[in-house]
């Protein structure tokens, strides 16, 4: 079977869906989005903690999130966006860098408050164990979003006649002939086949093949972007890293009035449908396509001790469940966006290092401008080109979790 598109997006997660909407809105037609898991069961978009913030440590990350937040505010009901703020707690050793970042954030027009320990307890009375905390930042325009609703919003706001959503297909090979990209896909029919491909790259044995031709190819494959890039002769320096999340119930505390909270240890937590969601990045975690959730062991070792250190209200918690998902982490913890050097009409948007949901709207809009109009217009995203890793122009983002 053969199919043909002007624009083929590989990866139908929140980034690929945003790009599809933006291309459609800016007048493009014959758009295809291909994925082996369009429902997102394995995708980072679905396994995301839902934080949205413009409080970053680099200008381009601030700009991307700030522009996206302005859009989320306009559709807040449809995408479940709640601006209840981000609280970051810091020890004394980190405070000089906090002040520098706060200056940058305020110069960018962000409302960022500096809080003493007494002010923290006044705003967040349940945080009653702050002996090692020097201060905090609080950004009230930041908050939480429903990643699934946001992804579905992007998809539902593309014209049905302009975008085809192609499910249960994996890319087997890519060839280029006279500027037209020929992509061979193989069908994956069962959940086990999807899992085998995502975890190890295994392809199904049966020859269920489709040939897709596209004038423009867009790599939005998230953690699997490096494998796709290899097919068109490029190397991407990003790595997949597992991140685990737990959901707990706490009878003593109701956090529904608060947004995301980030401890000095790197633990993050927030209210989640009457419960509490929390996560922590284990520094010894090795790159790889690992989806195992360690349950009680992870909760007792990494989550509960950090929570109870911060609040007496967390002394009694009931673990309900959790999951593991993947971050596509670049060497400088910033996304890779733009045209692929040396190739005609190949573009990329991936390696968001945990920023994808919160920056997705501005990314889709910006990449669509570059593809259709030849240049960025809303924001200058040129510094996020993958060429920066060979040129030494890294965008070192330090405010990550």
C-alpha positions in Angstrom: 0.0 0.0 0.0 1.3 3.5 -0.8 0.4 6.9 0.7 1.6 10.4 -0.1 1.8 13.6 2.0 3.2 17.0 1.7 4.2 16.9 5.4 4.8 13.7 7.4 5.2 14.0 11.2 6.8 11.0 12.9 5.5 10.9 16.5 1.9 11.7 17.5 2.5 12.8 21.1 1.9 16.2 22.4 4.7 17.8 20.3 3.7 16.0 17.0 0.1 16.9 17.7 0.9 20.6 18.3 2.9 20.7 15.1 0.0 19.2 13.1 -2.4 21.8 14.5 0.0 24.7 13.8 0.7 23.5 10.2 -3.1 23.1 9.6 -3.8 26.6 11.1 -1.1 28.2 8.9 -2.6 26.8 5.7 -0.8 23.5 5.1 -2.6 20.5 3.7 -1.9 16.8 3.1 -0.4 16.3 6.6 0.2 12.9 8.0 1.0 11.9 11.6 2.4 8.4 12.0 2.9 6.6 15.3 2.8 3.1 16.7 0.9 4.2 19.8 -1.4 7.2 19.0 -3.4 6.6 22.2 -0.2 7.4 24.1 -0.1 4.4 26.5 3.7 4.4 26.4 4.2 8.0 25.6 5.8 10.7 27.7 2.8 12.9 27.1 0.5 10.6 29.0 3.0 9.7 31.7 3.7 13.4 32.5 3.3 15.0 35.9 1.5 18.0 34.3 3.6 20.9 35.5 3.7 24.1 33.4 6.1 26.9 34.2 7.9 29.8 32.6 10.3 30.1 35.5 13.4 28.7 33.8 17.1 29.7 33.9 17.6 30.4 30.1 15.9 33.0 28.0 14.7 30.7 25.2 13.1 28.3 27.7 11.4 31.2 29.4 10.2 32.5 26.0 8.8 29.1 24.9 6.9 28.5 28.1 5.7 32.1 28.5 4.2 32.0 24.9 2.7 28.6 25.5 1.2 29.7 28.9 -0.5 32.7 27.2 -2.3 30.2 25.0 -3.2 27.8 27.8 -4.8 30.7 29.6 -7.0 31.3 26.7 -8.2 27.7 26.6 -7.8 26.9 30.3 -11.2 25.1 30.7 -10.6 22.8 27.7 -7.1 21.7 28.8 -7.5 21.7 32.6 -5.0 24.5 33.1 -4.9 25.7 36.7 -2.6 28.6 37.6 -1.9 27.8 41.2 1.8 28.5 41.0 5.2 26.8 41.4 7.0 26.9 44.7 10.8 26.1 44.7 12.6 25.6 48.0 16.4 26.2 48.2 19.2 25.7 50.7 21.7 28.6 51.3 24.3 27.3 48.9 21.9 27.6 46.0 20.7 31.1 46.8 23.2 33.2 44.8 22.2 31.4 41.6 18.6 31.7 42.5 18.9 35.5 42.7 20.6 35.6 39.2 17.8 33.5 37.7 15.2 35.6 39.3 16.7 38.7 37.8 16.5 37.1 34.3 12.9 35.9 34.9 11.8 39.3 36.1 13.5 41.0 33.1 11.4 38.7 30.9 8.2 40.0 32.5 7.6 37.1 34.9 6.1 37.6 38.3 8.5 35.7 40.6 8.4 36.3 44.4 11.3 35.7 46.7 10.2 34.1 50.0 11.9 33.8 53.4 11.2 30.7 55.5 8.6 32.6 57.5 6.9 33.7 54.3 6.9 30.2 53.0 5.1 28.9 56.1 2.6 31.7 55.8 1.7 30.8 52.2 2.1 27.0 52.7 1.3 26.4 56.4 1.7 22.6 56.1 5.5 23.1 55.3 6.5 23.1 59.0 10.0 21.6 58.7 12.2 24.2 57.0 15.3 24.1 59.2 17.6 23.6 56.2 15.7 26.0 53.8 17.2 29.4 53.2 14.4 30.7 50.9 12.1 30.0 48.0 10.7 31.4 44.8 7.0 31.4 44.0 5.7 32.1 40.5 1.9 32.4 40.6 1.3 32.3 36.8 2.8 28.8 36.6 0.7 25.8 37.5 -0.7 22.5 36.3 -2.3 21.2 33.1 -3.9 18.0 32.0 -1.5 16.6 29.3 -4.1 14.3 27.8 -6.6 17.1 27.4 -4.0 19.3 25.8 -2.9 16.7 23.3 -6.5 16.0 22.4 -7.2 19.8 22.0 -4.4 20.0 19.5 -5.7 17.0 17.6 -9.3 18.2 17.6 -8.3 21.6 16.2 -6.8 20.3 13.0 -9.0 20.1 10.0 -10.0 16.5 9.3 -9.4 17.0 5.6 -5.9 18.3 6.2 -4.5 15.7 8.7 -4.4 11.9 8.6 -3.6 10.2 11.9 -1.9 6.9 11.1 -1.8 4.5 14.0 0.1 1.2 14.7 2.9 1.9 12.2 6.6 1.9 13.0 9.3 3.3 10.7 11.5 0.6 9.1 13.6 2.7 6.7 13.9 6.1 5.0 15.3 6.9 1.6 15.5 10.2 -0.2 15.1 10.6 -4.0 15.1 14.0 -5.6 13.9 15.8 -2.4 11.0 13.4 -1.8 11.3 11.2 1.3 10.2 7.6 1.0 9.4 6.0 4.3 8.7 2.4 4.7 6.5 1.5 7.7 5.6 -1.8 9.3 2.3 -2.5 11.0 2.3 -3.4 14.7 -1.0 -5.0 15.7 -0.8 -6.1 19.3 0.2 -4.4 22.5 3.1 -6.8 22.8 4.4 -5.8 19.4 4.2 -2.1 20.3 6.0 -2.8 23.6 8.7 -4.9 21.9 9.4 -2.1 19.4 9.5 0.7 21.9 11.7 -1.1 24.4 14.1 -2.9 22.1 13.4 -1.8 18.6 12.1 -5.3 17.6 10.0 -5.4 14.4 7.1 -7.8 13.9 7.9 -10.8 11.7 5.0 -10.5 9.2 5.5 -8.3 6.2 2.7 -5.8 6.8 4.4 -3.0 4.9 3.3 0.5 3.8 5.3 2.9 1.6 4.7 6.6 2.5 6.1 9.4 0.3 6.5 12.9 1.8 8.0 16.2 0.6 8.7 17.3 4.2 9.7 14.9 7.1 9.4 16.0 10.7 11.1 14.0 13.5 8.9 14.4 16.6 9.6 10.9 17.9 10.5 11.9 21.4 12.7 9.4 23.1 12.9 7.4 19.9 14.1 10.4 17.8 17.7 9.1 17.7 16.7 5.8 16.1 14.7 7.7 13.4 17.6 10.1 12.8 19.9 7.2 12.2 17.7 6.2 9.2 18.4 9.6 7.5 22.1 9.5 8.5 22.2 11.8 11.5 23.2 11.3 15.1 21.3 12.8 18.0 23.1 13.1 21.4 20.0 12.7 23.5 19.3 9.8 25.8 16.1 8.3 27.3 15.9 8.4 31.1 13.3 6.7 33.2 11.3 8.9 35.6 9.0 7.3 38.2 5.9 8.9 39.7 3.8 7.8 42.7 0.3 8.7 43.7 -0.5 8.7 47.5 -3.3 9.6 49.8 -2.7 11.8 52.8 -5.6 12.0 55.3 -4.0 14.9 57.2 -3.5 17.3 54.3 -5.5 18.8 51.5 -3.2 20.3 48.8 -6.0 21.2 46.4 -5.4 25.0 46.8 -1.7 24.7 45.8 0.2 24.1 42.6 3.5 22.4 42.0 6.0 22.3 44.8 9.7 21.4 44.3 11.8 20.6 47.3 15.5 21.5 47.6 16.3 17.8 47.2 14.7 17.7 43.8 11.5 16.0 44.9 8.4 17.5 43.3 4.8 17.0 44.4 1.3 18.4 43.9 -2.4 17.7 44.4 -3.9 15.1 42.1 -7.7 14.3 42.1 -7.9 14.2 45.9 -4.5 12.6 46.3 -0.9 13.6 46.0 1.4 13.0 43.0 5.1 13.0 43.6 8.3 12.2 41.7 12.0 12.2 42.1 14.8 11.8 39.6 17.3 9.2 40.8 20.8 10.5 39.9 22.2 7.0 39.4 19.5 6.1 36.8 21.1 4.8 33.6 19.8 5.7 30.1 17.6 3.2 28.5 14.0 2.3 27.5 12.9 1.1 30.9 9.3 1.3 32.0 9.5 -0.7 35.2 7.8 0.9 38.2 9.4 -0.1 41.5 6.3 0.6 43.6 6.7 0.4 47.4 10.5 0.2 47.3 10.8 3.4 45.3 8.2 5.1 47.5 9.9 4.2 50.8 13.5 4.9 49.6 13.1 8.1 47.5 9.7 9.7 48.1 8.4 9.3 51.7 11.7 10.3 53.5 11.9 13.6 51.5 8.2 14.4 52.1 8.3 13.8 55.8 11.5 15.8 56.2 9.5 18.8 54.9 6.2 18.4 56.7 4.8 16.6 59.7 1.6 16.2 57.8 3.3 13.6 55.5 4.2 11.2 58.4 1.2 9.0 57.4 0.8 8.3 53.7 -1.0 5.5 51.8 0.6 4.5 48.5 -2.0 4.1 45.9 0.0 3.4 42.8 2.3 4.9 40.2 4.1 4.5 36.9 7.3 5.1 35.0 7.8 7.1 31.9 10.7 8.5 29.9 12.4 11.8 29.5 14.3 12.5 26.2 17.3 14.3 27.8 19.7 16.4 25.7 23.2 17.2 26.9 22.2 20.7 27.9 18.7 19.9 29.1 17.1 22.0 26.3 15.1 20.9 23.3 16.4 20.3 19.8 14.2 22.2 17.3 14.7 23.3 13.7 15.9 22.2 10.3 18.3 19.2 10.1 21.6 20.4 8.7 22.6 19.0 5.3 19.2 17.5 4.4 16.5 19.1 2.4 13.1 19.4 4.1 13.9 17.4 7.2 13.0 19.1 10.5 13.0 18.0 14.1 11.4 18.8 17.5 12.4 16.5 20.3 14.7 16.0 23.3 12.7 18.3 25.6 14.2 16.9 28.8 10.9 17.2 30.6 9.7 20.5 29.1 7.6 19.2 26.2 4.1 19.6 27.6 4.7 23.1 29.0 6.4 24.4 25.8 4.4 22.4 23.2 2.2 25.2 21.8 4.9 27.7 21.0 7.1 24.9 19.6 4.4 23.8 17.2 3.7 27.3 16.1 7.4 28.2 15.7 8.3 25.1 13.7 5.3 25.5 11.4 6.5 29.0 10.7 10.0 27.8 9.8 8.7 25.1 7.5 6.0 27.1 5.7 7.6 30.6 5.7 11.3 29.9 5.8 11.9 31.6 9.1 10.8 31.9 12.7 8.4 34.8 13.2 6.8 34.5 16.7 9.9 33.6 18.6 13.5 33.1 17.5 14.3 29.4 18.2 17.4 29.3 16.1 19.6 28.7 19.1 17.9 25.4 19.7 19.1 23.9 16.4 20.9 20.6 16.8 24.0 22.2 15.3 24.7 23.8 18.7 26.3 20.5 19.9 29.0 20.6 17.3 29.4 24.3 17.4 29.7 24.6 21.2 26.8 27.0 21.6 25.0 25.0 24.3 21.9 26.3 26.2 22.7 25.0 29.6 19.4 24.8 31.5 20.0 24.4 35.2 16.5 24.7 36.6 15.3 21.2 35.8 14.0 18.3 37.9 
